[in-house]
Amino acid sequence: MMKFTIVTCTYNAADTCEKTFESVLQQSYPNVEHLILDGCSKDDTLKLANAYQEQNTKSGSKHTISCISEPDKGLYDAMNKGIAKATGDYILFLNAGDTLPNNQTLEAISRCTQQQNPLPAVLYGDTDIVDTNGKFIRHRRLSPPANLSWHSFKHGMLVCHQAFYARTDIAKQTPYNLQYRFSADVDWCIRIMKSAEKQHLPLLNLKQVVVNYLEGGLTDKNHRASLKERFRLMCSHYGMFTTIAMHVWFVFRSFLRK
């Protein structure tokens, strides 16, 4: 049976992490490893994580949960620690406040891979945006293409990071680049897909919503700095000319939508 590793990185996330823990706990799919990487929170995050572990044990769930709290160099450093510890076939990063859409999400994803040989390098799907109460706000503006490749991201991050399940063996060879403060997730996804292309491995569109994303993430709070970094990142993967041309198109596209 295929195994999923879910990584949740937390720091003072007591206001949001409980919804994420509950979402994973309720998954009907049994073969789940949940790694919680905490950056020495000073609020009740660890208390809630410990309560989640106890609830998981009492419920008789077959999920395994590990919680480690130690200093880190930021979110992407914590994610690299999660990759190093992951033992599943696929790895998913679910931030505090993000949730799986329903109790059968992982079970449905597993069924999509049953006829796949070899296993796809990436499983990807759609994303819904929700508020702090988990209420639906809207579908994510950018939607996944039918056939994803690393070239696709020159049009923007068409697949949300939390809707991007990478094969763990490939992820272990492709850690996050810590030189990027806000966009290491974009770079990571591109490099995972480049690796897939080199190995002639498919990317599988799951054709379903696979994550509810909590509005207001790290890049939303640091928008200007994030845009500058994203431009530099895209130049490194797609070249200066293509990146400038695509940004002109982004501006034109936003004008047309008004």
C-alpha positions in Angstrom: 0.0 0.0 0.0 1.3 3.4 -1.0 2.4 5.6 1.9 2.0 9.4 2.2 4.2 11.6 4.3 2.6 14.9 5.3 4.9 17.6 6.6 3.6 20.5 8.7 6.0 23.2 9.8 4.9 25.3 12.7 6.0 28.3 14.7 3.6 29.9 17.1 0.7 28.4 15.1 -1.7 27.6 17.9 -4.5 29.7 16.2 -4.4 27.6 13.0 -2.7 24.3 13.4 -5.6 22.5 15.1 -7.6 22.5 11.9 -4.7 20.9 10.0 -4.2 18.2 12.7 -7.9 17.4 12.7 -8.0 17.2 8.9 -5.2 14.6 8.8 -6.6 12.7 11.8 -9.9 12.2 9.9 -8.4 10.8 6.8 -9.8 7.3 6.1 -6.6 6.3 4.4 -4.4 4.3 6.9 -0.9 4.5 5.6 0.0 8.1 6.6 3.0 9.5 8.3 2.6 13.0 9.7 5.8 14.9 10.6 5.4 18.1 12.6 8.5 20.3 12.5 8.2 23.0 15.1 10.6 25.9 15.4 10.5 26.2 19.2 7.0 27.8 19.5 6.3 29.9 22.5 2.5 29.5 22.4 0.4 26.4 22.7 1.4 24.8 19.4 3.3 22.0 21.0 0.5 21.4 23.5 -1.9 21.0 20.6 0.5 18.8 18.7 0.8 16.5 21.8 -3.0 16.4 22.2 -3.3 15.5 18.5 -0.8 12.6 19.0 -2.8 11.3 22.0 -6.1 11.6 20.1 -4.6 9.7 17.2 -3.5 6.9 19.5 -6.8 6.7 21.4 -8.8 6.6 18.1 -6.9 3.5 17.0 -5.7 5.2 13.9 -2.9 3.5 11.9 -1.3 6.9 11.2 2.1 7.6 12.7 2.8 11.1 14.0 6.1 12.6 15.0 6.6 16.0 16.5 10.1 17.6 16.8 10.6 21.1 18.2 14.0 22.6 17.6 15.6 25.8 16.3 15.7 26.2 12.5 16.7 28.7 9.9 13.2 29.4 8.7 10.3 27.7 7.0 12.3 26.1 4.1 15.0 24.8 6.4 12.3 23.1 8.4 10.8 21.6 5.2 14.3 20.2 4.3 14.3 18.5 7.7 10.9 17.0 6.8 12.2 15.7 3.5 15.2 14.1 5.3 12.9 12.3 7.8 10.2 11.3 5.3 9.6 7.6 4.7 6.5 7.7 2.5 6.3 7.2 -1.3 5.0 10.7 -1.7 5.6 13.9 0.4 3.1 16.7 0.8 3.6 20.0 2.7 0.5 21.0 4.5 1.0 24.3 6.4 -0.7 25.2 9.6 -4.2 26.3 8.7 -4.3 24.3 5.4 -6.6 21.3 5.3 -7.4 18.3 3.1 -10.9 18.9 1.5 -12.6 15.8 2.9 -12.0 12.6 4.8 -11.4 10.5 1.7 -8.9 12.8 0.0 -5.8 10.6 0.4 -7.8 7.5 -0.4 -9.0 9.0 -3.7 -5.5 10.1 -4.6 -4.2 6.6 -3.9 -6.8 5.1 -6.2 -5.6 7.4 -9.0 -2.1 5.9 -8.9 -3.1 2.2 -8.9 -2.7 1.7 -12.6 0.5 3.8 -12.8 3.8 2.1 -13.5 6.2 3.5 -12.7 4.7 5.8 -10.1 4.5 9.4 -11.4 7.1 11.8 -10.2 4.4 14.3 -9.2 0.7 14.1 -8.4 -1.0 17.5 -8.7 -4.5 18.9 -8.4 -6.7 21.9 -7.8 -6.8 24.3 -4.8 -9.6 26.1 -3.0 -9.0 29.2 -0.9 -10.6 29.2 2.6 -10.8 31.7 5.5 -9.7 31.0 9.1 -13.0 29.3 9.8 -12.4 26.9 6.9 -15.2 28.6 4.8 -14.8 28.5 1.1 -13.8 31.9 -0.4 -13.0 31.1 -4.0 -11.2 28.7 -6.3 -7.5 29.5 -6.8 -7.1 32.0 -9.7 -4.3 30.0 -11.4 -5.4 26.4 -12.2 -3.3 23.4 -13.1 -2.9 22.6 -16.8 -4.0 19.2 -18.2 -0.3 18.4 -18.9 2.1 19.9 -16.5 5.8 20.3 -17.1 8.6 22.5 -15.7 8.0 24.9 -18.6 4.5 25.5 -17.3 5.6 27.6 -14.4 6.9 30.4 -16.7 3.2 31.3 -16.8 3.1 31.6 -13.0 2.9 29.0 -10.2 0.0 27.1 -11.8 -0.1 24.4 -9.1 -0.2 25.4 -5.5 2.7 24.1 -3.4 0.3 22.3 -1.1 -1.4 20.6 -4.1 2.0 19.3 -5.4 2.8 15.7 -4.2 6.4 14.8 -5.0 7.8 11.3 -5.0 9.9 11.2 -1.9 12.9 9.6 -3.5 13.1 12.6 -5.9 12.5 15.1 -3.2 15.4 13.7 -1.1 17.7 14.5 -4.1 16.1 18.0 -4.4 16.2 19.9 -1.2 14.8 23.5 -0.9 17.3 26.2 -1.9 17.7 28.4 1.2 19.0 31.3 -0.8 15.3 32.0 -1.6 13.4 33.5 1.3 9.9 33.6 -0.2 10.0 31.6 -3.4 12.0 28.4 -2.6 8.7 26.4 -3.0 8.4 27.6 -6.6 12.1 26.8 -7.3 11.7 23.4 -5.6 8.6 22.5 -7.7 10.4 23.5 -11.0 13.5 21.4 -10.1 11.4 18.4 -9.1 9.7 18.6 -12.5 13.1 19.0 -14.3 14.3 15.9 -12.6 11.1 14.1 -13.7 11.8 15.0 -17.3 15.3 13.8 -17.1 14.1 10.4 -15.7 11.2 10.3 -18.2 8.7 10.1 -15.4 5.1 11.3 -15.8 3.3 14.0 -13.9 -0.3 13.0 -13.0 -3.2 15.4 -13.0 -5.5 14.2 -10.2 -8.4 16.3 -11.6 -9.8 17.1 -8.2 -9.4 19.7 -5.4 -6.7 18.2 -3.2 -6.2 21.0 -0.7 -7.9 23.9 1.1 -5.4 26.7 1.3 -5.6 29.2 4.1 -5.6 32.8 2.7 -2.7 35.0 3.7 0.5 33.0 3.6 4.1 34.1 3.9 4.4 35.6 0.4 1.1 37.4 0.8 2.6 39.3 3.8 5.8 40.1 2.0 4.4 40.8 -1.4 6.9 43.3 -2.9 10.0 41.4 -1.7 8.4 38.2 -3.0 7.8 39.6 -6.5 11.5 40.7 -6.8 12.7 37.3 -5.7 10.3 35.5 -8.0 11.6 37.5 -11.0 15.2 36.6 -10.2 14.2 32.9 -9.8 12.3 32.8 -13.1 15.3 34.4 -14.8 17.5 31.6 -13.5 15.2 28.9 -14.9 13.7 30.5 -18.1 16.2 33.2 -19.0 15.9 37.0 -18.9 14.1 37.5 -22.2 11.4 35.0 -21.6 10.9 36.2 -18.0 10.5 39.9 -19.1 8.1 38.8 -21.9 6.0 36.8 -19.5 5.8 39.7 -17.0 4.6 42.0 -19.8 1.9 39.4 -20.5 1.0 39.3 -16.8 0.4 43.0 -16.7 -1.6 42.9 -19.9 -3.6 40.0 -18.6 -4.5 41.8 -15.3 -5.6 44.8 -17.4 -7.9 42.7 -19.4 -9.6 41.3 -16.3 -10.5 44.7 -15.0 
